[in-house]
Amino acid sequence: AQSVTQLDSQVPVFEEAPVELRCNYSSSVSVYLFWYVQYPNQGLQLLLKYLSGSTLVKGINGFEAEFNKSQTSFHLRKPSVHISDTAEYFCAVSSGGYQKVTFGIGTKLQVIP
Amino acid sequence: GAGVSQSPRYKVAKRGQDVALRCDPISGHVSLFWYQQALGQGPEFLTYFQNEAQLDKSGLPSDRFFAERPEGSVSTLKIQRTQQEDSAVYLCASSLRSAVLLEKFFGPGTRLTVL
């Protein structure tokens, strides 16, 4: 079975400050990991994904995430946030090459001017 | 169209009514997925199609839920005898092929409220 834990339901951060959104996963086999962003009244959009290879993954809008197998984590980071980054962020996992993607409950990022 | 579209965007149903939710995937996309997102939760997998074949329906919560994709393009999720616990946003996603490595493109969702 696969599962995802997002440790923070809400993260307030001042504009231009760095941010880290935490994600831990569990799976008994090799995993693919994803971060999605959901802006108000819009569909989920893929930010980045880890499939294999380099553990540091760069995505759109200046976000990056690091896959840490020993800690079973895939935390999302951005060195300097903008107001436009205010959204909900979902970590997701798929294991064993299976189509089924399991999502976390989401973290609301609120950027404060 | 340019992306995945879903209709209606909002649906209010009285308990016991049947509803049908439509998903138009990106043209040419082989794979289609339905997810249910309850308030304050992440999306939960319902079912998956590859072309017209429904390959996985393990996430459908009860036999009141039924999905079809008869011609391998548009899909409909039907909920019979709706209950209050069915209130959620129903998300549809499509991808070009069946590999999990490929990006899924999500629609804006249908918000179902059962009174």
Contacts between the chains, C-beta under 8 A, distances in Angstrom:
chain1	res1	chain2	res2	distance
A	4	B	42	7.7
A	6	B	42	8.0
A	32	B	100	6.1
A	32	B	101	7.0
A	36	B	106	7.9
A	41	B	108	6.7
A	42	B	108	5.9
A	43	B	3	7.6
A	43	B	4	6.8
A	43	B	91	6.9
A	43	B	93	7.9
A	43	B	105	7.7
A	43	B	106	3.6
A	43	B	107	5.2
A	43	B	108	4.8
A	43	B	109	6.5
A	44	B	43	7.2
A	44	B	91	7.0
A	44	B	93	7.6
A	44	B	106	4.1
A	45	B	106	7.3
A	46	B	103	5.1
A	46	B	104	7.3
A	49	B	103	7.7
A	51	B	101	5.7
A	90	B	42	5.4
A	90	B	43	7.4
A	92	B	42	7.7
A	94	B	100	5.1
A	97	B	100	6.0
A	98	B	100	6.5
A	99	B	31	7.2
A	99	B	33	7.6
A	99	B	48	5.4
A	99	B	55	7.6
A	99	B	56	6.8
A	99	B	98	6.9
A	99	B	100	5.5
A	100	B	45	5.1
A	100	B	48	7.2
A	100	B	56	6.8
A	100	B	58	7.9
A	100	B	59	7.8
A	101	B	45	6.8
A	101	B	100	7.6
A	101	B	104	7.4
A	102	B	45	7.2
A	103	B	35	7.9
A	103	B	42	3.5
A	103	B	43	4.9
A	103	B	44	7.3
A	104	B	42	5.2
A	105	B	40	7.0
A	105	B	41	5.4
A	105	B	42	4.8
A	106	B	41	7.7
A	106	B	42	5.4
